[in-house]
Amino acid sequence: MKTGFRILILIMVFFSCKDEEIFDLSPSERNAKHISELRKELINAPYGWSVTYFPRTDSLLFTNVNELITLPKGIFEEKYKYGYGGHCFLMRFSDNGIVEAVADYTEQSLQEVRQSEFEVSQNTFTQLSFTTYNYLHSLVNDRFTGSSDFLYTGKDIDGNLIFKTSSYIEPAREYIVFTKLKSDESWQEDIRKSYDNKLFFEKMKNPQLSIRKADRVYFRSDMHMNATYSTDGNTNTKQPLEVYQRYRLFLAIDYFAPQGWLGNKVKGLGSGYVGTADGLTFRPGIRYSETYTFYNFRREGGRFVCELVKVFDPYSKTMRWVSRHLAPEGEKTGVIAEIRDEI
């Protein structure tokens, strides 16, 4: 009993000393400490970082499967309100303030490394700024409304660096994640796989989404969207909106018709997307319900699959539903979303 009490006292003294060390620092010293820690984190990644950046997502857009959507005369017209998807970059930071980057825009941007300058500063948040032009700046415009200043918010449960910007609040918030590359080969392989998976998805002639659990089908899209992809693989306004803005809307009319005549109204689910080394990531996610939200799909041959499993999150002390290929040890739920080309 006495031994346990002594150990408890020692632990309390230890953490008290650490707290005193933090509060003994002046505001300028604390700022310098935060700057140094983030800068060191960025630089001490020998193989670089995979950066997933959705400049804006809308958690309310096409996320209610029970909402009827009125079809406009031309579903791909400019007035049709698509959301926006994400972009993948690889970045390598150096101690001299230079960052090297490639991007998933075109075949050329996959291979042509661009150098720019970066700074880490401190205000309310520790801020990472790209101070000279690189690939990311092509998103800093009125349409994509990207930013070249990222505010560091901390690490997630997997150790990824999480950032935000000062531009958005809910529901149209951004999504910025830095994932450390694990090998030198990842620099070329990961960006190539991300680009190829994105291109494969965009070149599907009639991609359709189904959500099921065993024999029960919750949702199945069946409306042919007639999307065509330009042959140059470039990011330009000549592409259909769903390709240019990297947003996919899955609409269903025949599947729900037996429940009552819908006329020119359909039901649908949509989300922005980006290619990944495994397949596709959707943000804010393909949301059938609060529990059944599908973010990460793995490419399996000619289809993309997200099978949900349950894992315990020690930070929030709650169960999370994630894709099985990211947590193979998770508890199976039998809930599967699948995207396939129904030619």
C-alpha positions in Angstrom: 0.0 0.0 0.0 2.8 2.4 0.9 4.7 1.5 -2.2 1.7 2.3 -4.4 1.2 5.6 -2.7 4.8 6.5 -3.2 4.6 5.7 -7.0 1.5 7.9 -7.2 3.3 10.8 -5.6 6.3 10.4 -8.0 4.0 10.4 -11.0 2.2 13.6 -9.8 5.6 15.3 -9.2 6.8 14.3 -12.7 3.8 15.7 -14.5 3.8 18.8 -12.2 7.4 19.4 -13.2 6.6 19.1 -16.9 3.7 21.6 -16.5 6.0 24.0 -14.7 8.5 23.7 -17.5 5.8 24.6 -20.1 4.5 27.5 -18.1 8.0 28.8 -17.2 8.4 29.6 -20.9 7.6 33.1 -22.1 5.1 33.5 -24.9 7.8 34.1 -27.5 9.6 31.0 -26.2 6.5 28.9 -26.5 5.9 30.2 -30.0 9.5 29.3 -31.0 9.0 25.8 -29.5 5.9 25.2 -31.5 7.6 26.4 -34.7 10.6 24.3 -34.1 8.5 21.1 -33.4 6.4 21.3 -36.6 9.4 22.3 -38.7 11.4 19.3 -37.3 8.4 17.0 -37.9 8.1 18.1 -41.6 11.9 17.8 -42.3 12.5 14.5 -40.4 10.6 12.5 -43.0 13.4 11.1 -45.2 11.0 9.9 -47.9 8.6 12.8 -47.8 4.9 13.2 -47.3 1.7 12.2 -49.1 -0.6 15.2 -48.9 -4.3 14.9 -49.4 -6.0 18.3 -49.8 -9.7 18.9 -50.3 -10.0 22.7 -50.5 -13.6 22.6 -49.5 -16.1 19.9 -48.7 -19.8 20.2 -48.0 -21.2 17.8 -45.4 -24.8 18.7 -46.4 -24.6 18.3 -50.2 -26.2 15.1 -51.5 -25.9 13.3 -48.1 -29.6 12.7 -47.5 -30.7 9.6 -49.3 -34.4 10.4 -48.6 -34.3 13.8 -50.2 -35.8 14.1 -53.7 -33.5 15.7 -56.3 -35.2 17.6 -59.2 -33.4 17.0 -62.4 -32.5 20.1 -64.4 -32.8 20.0 -68.2 -29.0 19.5 -68.6 -27.5 17.7 -65.7 -24.0 18.7 -66.6 -24.7 22.4 -67.1 -22.7 25.0 -65.2 -25.7 25.8 -63.1 -25.9 22.3 -61.7 -24.4 22.5 -58.2 -21.7 19.9 -57.9 -19.4 19.9 -55.0 -15.6 19.8 -55.1 -13.1 17.0 -54.6 -9.5 16.6 -53.5 -6.0 16.5 -54.8 -2.9 14.4 -54.0 0.6 15.9 -53.7 3.9 14.4 -52.6 6.1 16.8 -50.7 9.6 16.7 -49.3 10.8 19.4 -46.9 14.4 20.5 -46.5 16.1 22.3 -43.6 17.0 25.2 -46.0 13.3 26.1 -46.4 12.8 24.4 -49.8 10.0 22.0 -50.4 9.9 19.7 -53.5 6.5 18.6 -54.8 4.7 16.5 -57.5 1.0 16.4 -58.1 -1.7 14.2 -59.5 -2.9 16.7 -62.1 -1.3 15.3 -65.3 1.3 12.8 -66.5 3.8 15.6 -66.5 3.1 16.8 -62.9 3.6 13.2 -61.7 7.2 13.3 -62.8 8.2 17.0 -62.9 9.4 18.0 -59.4 8.8 21.7 -58.6 10.7 23.5 -55.9 9.3 26.3 -53.8 9.9 27.9 -50.4 8.0 27.3 -47.2 7.9 28.9 -43.8 6.6 27.9 -40.4 5.2 30.7 -38.2 3.1 31.0 -35.1 0.0 33.1 -34.3 -3.1 31.5 -32.8 -2.1 28.3 -34.6 1.3 27.0 -35.8 1.1 27.9 -39.5 2.8 26.2 -42.5 3.0 28.6 -45.5 4.0 27.9 -49.1 5.5 31.3 -49.9 6.5 30.8 -53.5 4.6 29.1 -56.3 4.2 25.4 -56.5 1.5 22.9 -57.8 -0.8 23.7 -54.8 -1.2 27.3 -55.8 -3.2 26.3 -58.9 -6.0 25.6 -56.4 -5.8 29.1 -54.9 -8.4 30.8 -57.0 -12.1 31.8 -56.9 -13.3 28.5 -58.0 -11.5 26.0 -55.9 -10.8 28.6 -53.1 -7.7 26.8 -51.9 -5.1 28.3 -49.6 -1.4 28.2 -49.4 -1.4 28.8 -45.6 -2.2 25.7 -43.5 -2.9 25.8 -39.8 -1.6 22.9 -37.8 -4.2 21.3 -35.5 -2.3 18.1 -34.3 -2.0 14.4 -35.1 -4.8 11.9 -35.6 -4.9 8.4 -34.1 -2.7 7.1 -37.0 0.0 9.7 -36.5 -0.9 11.8 -39.6 -0.5 15.5 -39.4 -3.9 17.3 -39.6 -4.2 20.9 -40.9 -7.0 23.3 -41.6 -7.2 26.9 -43.1 -8.9 30.1 -41.9 -11.2 30.1 -44.9 -14.0 27.7 -43.9 -16.2 26.6 -41.1 -18.9 23.8 -41.1 -20.4 22.6 -43.3 -18.0 23.6 -46.1 -14.8 22.8 -44.3 -11.5 21.7 -45.9 -9.7 18.4 -45.4 -5.9 18.4 -45.2 -3.9 15.4 -44.1 -0.1 14.7 -44.3 0.9 11.0 -44.3 4.5 10.1 -43.9 5.9 8.0 -46.8 7.4 4.7 -45.7 10.0 4.1 -48.4 12.0 5.8 -51.2 10.0 3.9 -53.8 6.8 5.4 -52.5 7.8 8.8 -54.0 7.1 7.5 -57.5 4.8 4.5 -56.8 2.2 6.2 -54.6 1.6 9.2 -56.8 1.4 7.0 -59.9 -1.1 4.6 -58.3 -3.2 7.6 -57.0 -3.3 9.1 -60.5 -4.0 5.8 -62.2 -6.9 4.9 -59.8 -8.4 8.4 -60.3 -8.1 8.1 -64.0 -9.6 4.6 -64.0 -12.6 5.8 -62.1 -13.1 8.8 -64.3 -13.0 6.7 -67.5 -15.7 4.3 -66.3 -18.5 4.6 -68.9 -21.3 4.0 -66.4 -20.1 3.9 -62.8 -22.9 2.8 -60.4 -22.9 2.6 -56.6 -24.6 -0.1 -54.4 -24.7 -0.3 -50.6 -25.7 -3.6 -49.1 -25.6 -5.9 -46.1 -25.7 -9.5 -47.1 -28.8 -9.8 -49.3 -30.3 -6.6 -48.2 -29.7 -3.7 -50.6 -29.9 -0.2 -49.0 -29.2 1.8 -52.1 -28.4 1.2 -55.7 -27.8 3.9 -58.3 -29.1 3.2 -61.8 -29.1 6.4 -63.8 -26.6 6.7 -66.6 -24.8 10.0 -66.2 -23.2 9.9 -69.7 -19.9 11.3 -68.4 -17.0 11.4 -70.9 -13.4 12.1 -70.0 -11.1 14.2 -72.2 -8.2 12.3 -73.7 -5.4 14.6 -72.5 -6.0 13.8 -68.8 -5.6 17.5 -68.1 -7.4 19.6 -65.4 -9.2 22.1 -67.5 -12.7 23.5 -68.0 -13.3 21.4 -71.2 -13.9 18.4 -69.0 -17.3 17.6 -67.5 -17.9 19.2 -64.2 -17.8 15.9 -62.3 -14.2 15.4 -63.6 -13.0 18.9 -63.4 -14.3 19.4 -59.9 -13.6 15.7 -58.9 -17.1 15.2 -57.7 -19.3 12.1 -58.3 -23.1 12.0 -57.9 -24.8 8.6 -58.0 -28.5 8.9 -58.9 -31.3 6.3 -58.6 -34.7 6.4 -60.3 -35.7 2.8 -61.3 -34.6 1.4 -57.9 -36.9 3.7 -56.0 -39.7 3.8 -58.6 -41.7 0.9 -57.2 -42.1 2.9 -54.0 -44.0 5.6 -55.8 -43.8 7.6 -59.1 -41.0 10.1 -58.8 -41.5 12.0 -62.1 -38.5 14.1 -62.9 -37.2 13.5 -59.3 -34.6 11.1 -58.3 -32.7 10.1 -55.1 -29.0 10.2 -54.9 -25.7 10.3 -52.9 -22.6 12.3 -53.8 -19.2 13.3 -52.6 -15.9 14.7 -53.7 -13.1 12.2 -54.4 -9.4 11.9 -54.9 -7.3 9.0 -56.1 -5.1 7.1 -53.5 -2.5 4.4 -53.7 -5.2 1.9 -52.6 -8.1 3.2 -54.7 -10.2 6.3 -53.9 -11.0 8.5 -50.9 -14.3 10.4 -50.7 -14.9 13.5 -48.6 -17.1 14.3 -46.9 -17.9 10.7 -47.7 -20.7 8.8 -49.4 -23.1 9.1 -46.5 -26.1 6.7 -46.4 -26.6 7.3 -42.7 -24.6 8.6 -39.7 -23.1 5.2 -39.2 -22.9 4.0 -42.8 -20.6 6.6 -44.2 -18.0 5.4 -46.8 -14.7 7.2 -47.1 -12.0 4.9 -48.3 -12.4 2.5 -51.2 -9.9 -0.1 -52.3 -9.6 -1.0 -56.0 -10.2 -4.6 -56.6 -9.8 -5.4 -60.3 -12.4 -3.3 -62.2 -14.3 -2.2 -59.1 -13.9 -0.1 -55.9 -15.0 -1.6 -52.6 -15.4 -0.3 -49.1 -16.3 -2.9 -46.5 -17.0 -1.3 -43.1 -15.5 -2.8 -39.9 -15.7 -1.5 -36.3 -12.6 -0.4 -34.4 -12.2 1.1 -31.0 -10.8 4.7 -30.9 -8.8 5.1 -27.7 -8.8 8.9 -28.0 -12.6 9.4 -28.2 -13.3 6.1 -26.4 -15.9 5.2 -29.0 -16.3 2.7 -31.9 -15.4 4.0 -35.4 -16.6 2.5 -38.6 -13.7 2.3 -41.1 -12.8 0.5 -44.3 -11.6 -3.0 -43.7 -8.4 -2.7 -45.8 -7.3 0.1 -43.4 -8.1 -2.0 -40.3 -8.1 -5.7 -41.2 -8.3 -6.6 -37.5 -11.6 -4.7 -37.1 -14.9 -6.3 -36.2 -16.8 -7.3 -39.4 -20.2 -5.6 -40.0 -21.1 -7.1 -43.4 -21.9 -3.6 -44.7 -20.3 -3.0 -48.1 -20.4 -0.2 -50.7 -19.2 -1.0 -54.2 -18.7 1.0 -57.3 -18.5 -0.8 -60.6 -18.8 0.0 -64.3 -22.2 -1.3 -65.5 -21.6 -1.1 -69.2 
